[in-house]
Structure formats: C-alpha cells, structure tokens
C-alpha cells in the first residue's frame, strides 16, 4: 500500500510544499555561515562582506567595531595622563608642576609610612612619627618651591602698570 493513495486530493506532501515556499527556515547552511554579527539599530544580521546593514543602512563599523578600534579607544584614556596634557590642564609651568608632583609624592609617602610600619613600642612609635614629620616637611618645601617657581599671571600685574605712582586720585573721573 502506498502512502500517496491515502492522502486526499487537494492536500500535498510537506516536501512538495517546501519547494514553492521561500522560507528562511530552509536556507542553505553555507548562506547561514556568511552572516557575522548583528546591526545595533535594527538587529538584522550582517552578511560577511557587507559594510552596511542591508535593512536600515547603518554602518557596520559603528555596530561591530574592530578589536583594534576598541583598543585604540581605550588607549586614548591614557593620553589624559601625558605630562603635557596635565601641565596644560593645571596651568602650571614645568618647574612648578615638578614641585607639585614632588609634594604630592611626599604626602603619599607620609600616608604609606603609617601603613607599612607598625609600632610595637614607644621608641618605634616615635621613629614612625619622626619619619612622618620629615615627609610632611619635604611636602611643604616642595609646595612652597612650586609657589615660588610659578610665574605671575599678566592679569595680576595689570592694575599696578596702569597706575605707576599708586595715587588713588588719578583714577577718579
């Protein structure tokens, strides 16, 4: 007995129905392997060699950045730590900036002395306090040197230059 004879007229087998259907479920595995990634805008899969989304036109580089682009973006954060950028943001000349960093280093050393060393008796406690005082004295000296090495701004000298004699009555209308 053949299976075909049991099917009523007007109905077809699944294999016959699929030949006429253009369903996504019956795509070739080779075409499925060509897709790589999804579009961030419309969530459509990209074809492997495409630069843009075929559905919405969004750029593939924006949706799936390359690992080199991601690494470059993360390394740009370290540019903020470059010496010239710090100098420009703080607005200090080079000698004053070096003194400022020396003062900050001395303050950090003061804090680390208490973390690294522990006092077991009174003599150790006095020695640790003496080291702290020495580091704080170094920080004060570095900060004062930074203040003295800072060039005066031209705005601070402008009023004195406009009135060389210092007479208050000259500025009255």
KALINZI-V77817 format. One record per helix or strand of 3 or more residues. SS is the DSSP state (H for helix, E for strand). FROM is the first residue (numbers start at 1). TO is the last residue. If there is no record, write none. Layout:
BEGIN
<<SS FROM TO> <SS FROM TO>>
END
This chain:
BEGIN
<<H 3 6> <H 14 20> <H 24 26> <H 29 32> <E 35 38> <E 45 47> <H 60 63> <H 67 81> <H 83 90> <H 94 116> <H 122 149> <H 154 162> <H 168 171>>
END
